């Protein structure tokens, strides 16, 4: 068995993909415009987000620039205003959901501090102010009986080239698969060991001082005890997807594939990227803005602190 494992070629895990794109390559889904109609597989309907222009896979991860991003959000605000006014005129109780992918994909591709990211955020801020101002005035100067809630699903941190960490070869040798990546997965990497190599992988990990310093390596059972998957124990059907170990970043260091290391952290093309998915406040704290007919109020909510139990696994 060891001889067979040694003969198996190592993988940098860069070719793994999921969802509609993977199905298209496998010939399981029609090559239709994702924005025009939902993609279907032989097993049923794909996620509805594949049929929405703003969240179609073709638009995610490819920033078109701040001018385009703000213009797109402006059109969304116009559509929301039209829907709310129509509902008010008809005496209906209704809600409108507006989502934009542009902050996320600009931060992923450019890092948080990039001027284009600032321009996107300033433009969105101005459009939200315009939305509330228009709703507040109503048709005859009276405030419409509606409110606005604005929030986000996560924060972002900038990962600089020197903070991108490829897995050492002796660890890759022990792995069947590593769910890692510069844009977020590498901040909480799920590591699947080859059969019987869990102890060897852990001992080799502990021997790498830079990994021990910047990450906490937990078994899947320890991660569940720390409530990293939620307050309840993972369901049996989910456990195989968790792998053997979870590597949690303690700072900005992020596990990346060799392909990403070559693209972003080596040579003249070095550049920052944005990521999320670990324990820094910038990742876990998200905005929550609430505007009501009576008053406008805003507050930043702390949507979670690192579990206290995690401290018992961290190295001093």
Backbone torsions as a table, in degrees:
resi	resn	phi	psi	omega
1	UNK	NA	-42.3	178.3
2	UNK	-62.2	-37.8	179.1
3	UNK	-64.6	-39.7	178.1
4	UNK	-64.7	-40.0	-179.8
5	UNK	-65.9	-38.5	-179.4
6	UNK	-67.5	-29.6	-179.0
7	UNK	-79.7	-16.3	-178.0
8	UNK	-72.2	133.8	-179.6
9	UNK	-68.2	142.8	177.3
10	UNK	-72.6	153.6	179.0
11	UNK	-123.9	143.6	172.4
12	UNK	-93.7	6.2	174.2
13	UNK	64.5	15.5	-176.9
14	UNK	-78.9	-19.2	-174.3
15	UNK	-88.5	-6.7	-178.7
16	UNK	-71.3	138.0	177.2
17	UNK	-151.2	171.0	-176.1
18	UNK	-148.2	172.9	175.0
19	UNK	76.3	-153.4	-172.1
20	UNK	-63.6	-40.3	-178.5
21	UNK	-60.8	-43.0	178.9
22	UNK	-64.9	-38.7	-179.9
23	UNK	-65.6	-37.2	178.7
24	UNK	-63.4	-42.9	-179.9
25	UNK	-66.0	-30.2	-179.8
26	UNK	-86.5	-1.3	179.6
27	UNK	75.6	24.4	-175.9
28	UNK	-104.1	-4.9	180.0
29	UNK	-139.2	145.7	-178.4
30	UNK	-69.7	145.5	178.7
31	UNK	-84.6	74.4	178.6
32	UNK	-107.7	164.4	177.7
33	UNK	-66.5	118.1	-176.7
34	UNK	-62.2	-28.2	-178.2
35	UNK	-78.0	-16.6	-173.9
36	UNK	-93.8	-37.3	-176.8
37	UNK	-154.6	151.3	179.5
38	UNK	-64.0	138.1	174.9
39	UNK	-76.5	141.4	-179.3
40	UNK	-122.1	146.2	174.4
41	UNK	-113.6	175.3	179.2
42	UNK	-65.5	-19.4	-178.9
43	UNK	-95.0	-1.4	179.3
44	UNK	142.7	-156.2	-175.1
45	UNK	-94.1	136.4	175.4
46	UNK	-74.7	171.3	-178.4
47	UNK	-54.4	139.6	-178.5
48	UNK	-61.8	-26.1	-178.6
49	UNK	-61.3	-20.4	178.3
50	UNK	-69.2	-16.5	-176.7
51	UNK	-101.8	1.3	-177.9
52	UNK	-103.2	127.6	-173.0
53	UNK	-54.7	-44.5	-174.6
54	UNK	-68.4	-28.3	-176.5
55	UNK	-113.6	7.1	177.2
56	UNK	-61.0	146.6	-176.0
57	UNK	-58.5	-27.8	-179.3
58	UNK	-68.0	-22.6	-177.2
59	UNK	-96.2	-20.6	-176.1
60	UNK	-78.5	135.2	176.8
61	UNK	83.6	3.9	-179.4
62	UNK	-126.4	84.1	-177.4
63	UNK	-64.5	131.7	-178.8
64	UNK	-97.2	3.9	-179.7
65	UNK	102.9	156.4	-173.2
66	UNK	-66.2	-36.7	-179.1
67	UNK	-62.2	-45.1	178.2
68	UNK	-65.0	-42.8	-177.4
69	UNK	-61.6	-46.3	-178.3
70	UNK	-68.6	-38.3	177.9
71	UNK	-63.2	-40.5	178.5
72	UNK	-64.0	-43.3	179.2
73	UNK	-67.1	-34.7	177.7
74	UNK	-61.7	-40.5	176.8
75	UNK	-64.2	-37.0	176.7
76	UNK	-65.0	-40.8	177.0
77	UNK	-62.8	-42.7	178.2
78	UNK	-59.9	-43.1	179.7
79	UNK	-65.4	-38.9	178.6
80	UNK	-65.3	-43.7	177.7
81	UNK	-59.1	-44.2	-179.6
82	UNK	-62.1	-42.1	-179.0
83	UNK	-66.9	-42.4	-179.1
84	UNK	-65.7	-44.1	179.8
85	UNK	-64.1	-38.6	178.2
86	UNK	-65.3	-40.7	178.6
87	UNK	-66.3	-40.4	179.0
88	UNK	-64.3	-40.5	179.8
89	UNK	-65.6	-31.2	-179.5
90	UNK	-89.9	0.3	-179.3
91	UNK	69.2	28.2	-176.9
92	UNK	-98.3	150.8	170.9
93	UNK	-97.2	122.6	-170.4
94	UNK	-152.5	160.7	171.2
95	UNK	-132.2	154.2	178.9
96	UNK	-123.3	129.8	179.2
97	UNK	-107.1	124.3	-179.6
98	UNK	-123.8	125.6	-178.2
99	UNK	-125.8	142.4	173.0
100	UNK	-129.5	133.7	178.1
101	UNK	-91.7	-8.0	-170.0
102	UNK	-65.1	-41.7	177.0
103	UNK	-58.7	-44.6	-177.3
104	UNK	-62.2	-49.2	-174.5
105	UNK	-75.1	-27.3	173.8
106	UNK	-69.5	-41.1	179.1
107	UNK	-67.0	-40.6	178.7
108	UNK	-59.8	-43.5	-173.2
109	UNK	-83.2	-23.9	-171.1
110	UNK	-121.4	-16.1	-171.0
111	UNK	89.1	159.5	-172.0
112	UNK	-68.8	-35.3	-170.7
113	UNK	-85.9	0.5	-175.8
114	UNK	-66.2	141.8	-179.9
115	UNK	-57.1	-34.1	179.0
116	UNK	-65.6	-35.0	176.6
117	UNK	-64.7	-44.1	178.5
118	UNK	-61.0	-39.3	179.5
119	UNK	-66.3	-38.9	176.5
120	UNK	-61.3	-47.9	-175.9
121	UNK	-67.6	-39.0	177.4
122	UNK	-64.1	-40.6	179.1
123	UNK	-64.7	-42.2	178.6
124	UNK	-65.8	-40.7	178.4
125	UNK	-59.4	-43.4	180.0
126	UNK	-65.5	-37.5	-179.4
127	UNK	-70.4	-36.2	176.1
128	UNK	-65.8	-39.4	175.5
129	UNK	-62.3	-39.4	177.5
130	UNK	-64.6	-40.0	178.3
131	UNK	-59.2	-48.5	-177.0
132	UNK	-69.6	-35.8	177.4
133	UNK	-63.6	-41.2	179.9
134	UNK	-69.3	-40.4	178.7
135	UNK	-67.6	-34.9	-179.2
136	UNK	-67.3	-33.9	-179.4
137	UNK	-77.9	-34.4	-178.5
138	UNK	66.0	-160.2	-177.5
139	UNK	-84.8	-36.3	-175.2
140	UNK	-119.8	27.9	179.8
141	UNK	88.9	-7.5	179.1
142	UNK	-88.2	146.9	-179.7
143	UNK	-75.8	131.7	177.4
144	UNK	-69.5	151.0	-179.5
145	UNK	-82.8	73.9	-179.3
146	UNK	-151.3	165.6	177.5
147	UNK	-131.4	168.6	178.4
148	UNK	-129.7	131.1	174.2
149	UNK	-120.1	129.5	179.0
150	UNK	-128.6	130.9	-179.8
151	UNK	-153.0	-174.1	179.0
152	UNK	-140.6	165.2	-178.7
153	UNK	-94.2	-16.3	178.5
154	UNK	-169.6	169.2	174.0
155	UNK	-98.3	-164.2	-178.0
156	UNK	-146.6	151.0	168.5
157	UNK	-131.1	151.1	175.5
158	UNK	-85.3	130.2	175.5
159	UNK	-107.6	113.8	-179.1
160	UNK	-82.1	160.5	-177.2
161	UNK	-52.0	-41.2	-178.6
162	UNK	-72.7	-8.7	179.3
163	UNK	-99.9	3.6	176.6
164	UNK	-90.4	122.9	-169.8
165	UNK	-117.9	107.8	173.2
166	UNK	-73.9	149.7	175.1
167	UNK	-70.8	133.0	176.9
168	UNK	-60.5	151.9	-176.0
169	UNK	-58.7	-36.5	-177.1
170	UNK	-68.5	-22.3	175.0
171	UNK	-82.2	-41.4	177.1
172	UNK	-58.0	-34.1	179.3
173	UNK	-59.1	-27.2	-177.5
174	UNK	-92.1	-5.8	-168.9
175	UNK	-103.9	140.8	168.5
176	UNK	-83.3	-37.5	-179.2
177	UNK	-161.8	145.4	174.7
178	UNK	-129.0	118.7	178.2
179	UNK	-89.2	83.6	-176.2
180	UNK	-132.3	165.6	179.0
181	UNK	169.8	152.2	-172.3
182	UNK	-68.3	-25.6	-172.8
183	UNK	-89.8	8.0	174.9
184	UNK	154.0	-41.9	-175.9
185	UNK	-63.0	-31.3	-179.3
186	UNK	-76.8	-3.0	174.9
187	UNK	-89.1	-10.5	173.7
188	UNK	-150.6	67.2	-170.9
189	UNK	-71.1	129.9	174.5
190	UNK	-94.0	123.0	-171.5
191	UNK	-117.5	119.4	-178.4
192	UNK	-105.9	115.5	-177.2
193	UNK	-85.2	153.3	169.6
194	UNK	-67.3	153.2	-174.1
195	UNK	-53.3	125.4	175.1
196	UNK	83.1	1.9	-175.2
197	UNK	-107.7	15.0	-177.6
198	UNK	-62.8	-47.5	-178.2
199	UNK	-66.0	-38.5	178.7
200	UNK	-65.2	-42.0	179.0
201	UNK	-61.1	-46.1	-177.7
202	UNK	-63.9	-41.9	-179.4
203	UNK	-65.7	-38.2	178.1
204	UNK	-68.8	-38.9	177.4
205	UNK	-59.2	-47.7	-177.3
206	UNK	-61.3	-23.6	-178.8
207	UNK	-79.1	-11.9	179.0
208	UNK	-95.1	104.7	-173.7
209	UNK	-61.5	-37.7	-176.7
210	UNK	-68.9	-31.2	176.2
211	UNK	-72.1	-43.1	178.6
212	UNK	-62.2	-32.8	-177.6
213	UNK	-75.5	-38.2	-169.4
214	UNK	-105.8	-7.0	-179.3
215	UNK	-136.5	155.1	169.5
216	UNK	-107.8	121.5	177.9
217	UNK	-95.2	117.6	-179.9
218	UNK	-118.8	145.6	166.6
219	UNK	-71.7	162.2	178.9
220	UNK	-60.6	-34.1	178.5
221	UNK	-66.9	-41.8	177.9
222	UNK	-64.8	-40.1	178.7
223	UNK	-62.4	-38.2	177.4
224	UNK	-67.1	-38.6	177.2
225	UNK	-63.5	-31.7	177.8
226	UNK	-80.3	1.4	-179.6
227	UNK	62.7	29.3	178.8
228	UNK	-71.5	-17.3	177.3
229	UNK	-103.6	10.0	-177.9
230	UNK	117.1	171.6	-175.2
231	UNK	-69.0	-22.8	-178.4
232	UNK	-100.3	156.9	177.7
233	UNK	-65.9	144.3	179.0
234	UNK	-59.0	143.8	176.6
235	UNK	-68.8	152.6	-176.5
236	UNK	-57.5	-36.1	-178.2
237	UNK	-68.6	-20.6	-177.0
238	UNK	-89.8	-29.0	-170.7
239	UNK	-53.5	-43.2	179.5
240	UNK	-60.6	-26.3	-179.8
241	UNK	-74.7	-17.2	-176.6
242	UNK	-78.4	-18.8	-178.5
243	UNK	75.3	-160.5	-176.8
244	UNK	-97.3	-34.7	-176.1
245	UNK	-136.1	154.2	173.2
246	UNK	-124.1	123.4	179.0
247	UNK	-103.3	110.3	-174.0
248	UNK	-102.6	124.3	179.6
249	UNK	-72.6	138.6	178.9
250	UNK	-99.1	-9.4	179.6
251	UNK	-143.8	-131.2	179.5
252	UNK	-97.7	-10.3	178.3
253	UNK	-59.6	136.6	-174.9
254	UNK	-137.2	131.6	178.7
255	UNK	-73.0	129.2	-177.5
256	UNK	-127.8	159.2	175.0
257	UNK	-78.1	159.2	175.8
258	UNK	-56.6	-35.6	178.6
259	UNK	-62.4	-42.6	178.4
260	UNK	-68.2	-38.2	178.7
261	UNK	-60.1	-42.1	179.2
262	UNK	-67.0	-35.4	-175.3
263	UNK	-77.3	-36.4	-169.1
264	UNK	-115.3	-24.6	-171.3
265	UNK	-120.7	1.1	-178.1
266	UNK	-127.0	143.7	175.1
267	UNK	77.8	-169.6	-174.6
268	UNK	-72.0	-13.4	-176.6
269	UNK	-91.6	18.2	-179.4
270	UNK	-57.3	137.4	177.0
271	UNK	-160.8	154.7	179.9
272	UNK	-72.7	155.6	173.0
273	UNK	-134.8	162.9	177.4
274	UNK	-106.3	147.1	-176.8
275	UNK	-148.6	166.3	175.4
276	UNK	-159.1	162.3	175.9
277	UNK	128.6	8.0	177.6
278	UNK	-125.2	-145.9	-162.9
279	UNK	-107.9	3.9	179.2
280	UNK	-69.7	144.5	179.3
281	UNK	-54.4	-36.5	-179.3
282	UNK	-63.5	-23.3	176.8
283	UNK	-87.2	-33.2	-170.2
284	UNK	-96.5	-24.9	-179.6
285	UNK	-89.3	128.2	-178.1
286	UNK	-126.7	155.1	179.1
287	UNK	-75.0	148.7	171.0
288	UNK	-138.3	112.2	-177.9
289	UNK	-115.6	125.4	-179.2
290	UNK	-123.2	122.3	174.1
291	UNK	-118.3	127.6	-179.4
292	UNK	-120.2	164.1	178.3
293	UNK	-57.7	-28.5	-177.7
294	UNK	-81.4	-36.5	-175.9
295	UNK	-162.3	164.9	173.8
296	UNK	-109.6	128.1	-178.8
297	UNK	-135.7	145.8	177.5
298	UNK	-138.0	148.0	178.2
299	UNK	-155.7	144.2	174.9
300	UNK	-92.5	122.5	-178.1
301	UNK	-100.1	136.2	172.5
302	UNK	-83.8	108.4	-174.4
303	UNK	-91.7	32.3	174.8
304	UNK	139.8	140.4	175.1
305	UNK	-115.0	154.5	177.0
306	UNK	-53.3	130.9	-179.6
307	UNK	-55.1	137.9	-177.7
308	UNK	-62.2	-32.6	-177.3
309	UNK	-62.6	-24.4	-176.6
310	UNK	-62.8	-27.0	-177.7
311	UNK	-60.6	-29.0	-176.2
312	UNK	-73.4	-15.5	178.3
313	UNK	-100.2	-14.5	-176.8
314	UNK	-78.5	143.9	175.8
315	UNK	-82.0	141.6	179.2
316	UNK	-67.2	NA	NA
